[in-house]
Amino acid sequence: MIRNLTYKLRHTGLLILTLGLWVWACSPSKNIVDEQFNSIDESGWAWDSVTEFQFNIEDTSTYYLLSCGLRIRSNYTYSNIWLLYELEGPGLQQQNQFEIELSDQTGRWKGQGKSNLITFLQPFLDRIAFKAGTYTLRIKQNMRDEQLKGVSDVGFQLVRGKPIL
């Protein structure tokens, strides 16, 4: 009887510890300052369509990491995507092109998810020292298709980094 009770207490404790670790691991990072996504029409992402986001910076004592979020459907036909970004804010006007590799040479998706919706998160600006204020980020596709099919959502994630010394 005591042996059964000890066995049950050990397993209950192990279960509680496992659940606690799982909740901690799945909780959102405290360093994420902002994260936004906009849906793309199922008819396709037009080459001249700009997806726009705004975010505020209050803490100027740290660097920031800016990543592009992308969700694609299974009918996306390319192994990569080229994107253009424009970032404007107090004392900042920046634009450039970047690529997200979506699959490896065998055609296996590099993102997270299965089947119909795959999610990607690709850093494109690192160690940015922002001034306080409101910023506007614009993203548009830079592929050859006038209507790029298979893109579900486009977004960004802003993460607080190391302190500026």
N, C-alpha and C positions, 0 to 999 in steps of 0.2 A: 504494500500500500504506500509506504513512504517512498519506495523506489519509483512508483508510478507518479506520485506527486512531484518529486524532484525532476523526473523526465518531462512532465507537462510544464513545469515552471521554466525549465531551460528552453524548451521549444517556444513557449509564449514569449519569453524574453528575446529570443533570437528573432522571432517574427516581428515584435515591436521595433527592435533595432533595425531590421531590414526595411520595414515600412518607413521608419524615420529617415534613414539614409536615402531612400527612394524619393520621398517628398522633398528633402533638402536638395537633391541633385536635379530635380525637375522644376524647382522654383526659379523664377526669372532672376537674372543677374541684377544685383543692385547697381551695377555700373552702367546699365542701359539707360540712357537719358531719354531717348525717343525712338519710336519704331512705328512706321506707318506704311500701309499698302493701299494702292488703288487698283481696282479691277479693270481689266482690258476687255473690250467687247469681244464676244465670241466670233464675230465676223473677221477679226484680225486687228493687229496693231498697225495703223497707217504710218507710213514713213514720216509724215509731217505732223503726227500727233505727239504732243508733249505732255508728259505726266509731271505735275507740279506738286511740291510739298513745301511746307513752311515749318520751321522749328525755332525755338528760342534758346539762347545761351545766356545763362546767368552766372555760372561758375567759370571764371577765367583763369583759375589757378592750376588747371590740368590740361594736358593734351587730349585730343579726341581722335577716335577712329570712326570713319564713315564707310559703311558697307552698303552695297546694293543687294536688295532682296528680290528674288525672281521665282515665280511659280509657273511651271509649264505643264501642259497637258500631254498625253501620250501621242497626240497627232503632230507634235512639233517635229519638223523634219531635219533639223540641222544638229551638228555636234557642238556648236558654239553659238554665241550671240555677241554682236558688237553693239555697244551702247555709247551714246554721247551724253555727257553731263555738263551742266552749267550751274555754278554755285555763286550766289550773290549775297552780300551782307555788309555790315559795317566795315569799310576799308578792304573789302574782298570782292574780286570779280575774277572767276576762274572757270575755264572750260577745257575739256579734254575728251578723248575717246578711250574706252577700255573694253576688254573682252572677258567674257565668262565662258570657260570651257565646260560644257554640259555633260559630255560623255567621253569615255576613254576610247582607245582604238578598236575595241571589240564592240562598241555600241552600248556599253553598260553606263547608265546614268551615274554621275558623280554626286548628285544631290541626295537629299533625304526624302523618304516617302516611297510609296510603291504604286504600281499600276497607273492610275489615271492622273495623279497630281504629284509632281516632284518639286521640291523646294531647294533653292540655292541661296547662299549668302556669301558674297564676294567682296572683300575689302577693296576699296579703290582710292582712298585717301587716308594716310596714317600720320600720326603725330601733328595734327593741326592745332594751332593755338588760336582759338577764336577770341574775338572781342565780344563784349556783352551786346546783345541785341537780337533782332529777328533776321533769320536767313531764309533764302528761297533756293530750293534745289529743283532743277528741271532735268528730267531724263527722257530721252527718246531713243528709239531703235535706229541702228545704222546698218541694217542689212540691205540686200539688193531687192527684196520683195517690197512692193508698194503696200501690201496688206500681209503682214507677218502673222501666220496662223499658228495657234498652239500656245500662245502666251496667255496665261490666266490673270496674273497679278504682277505688278511691279511696285517696289517700295525701297525703303532704306532703313538702316539701323544706325543710331548714333550711340557710341559707347565712350564713357569717360575712361581715360587712360592714366598714365603716370603723371605725377605732379610736375609742374614747370619749376625748375630750380633757378 
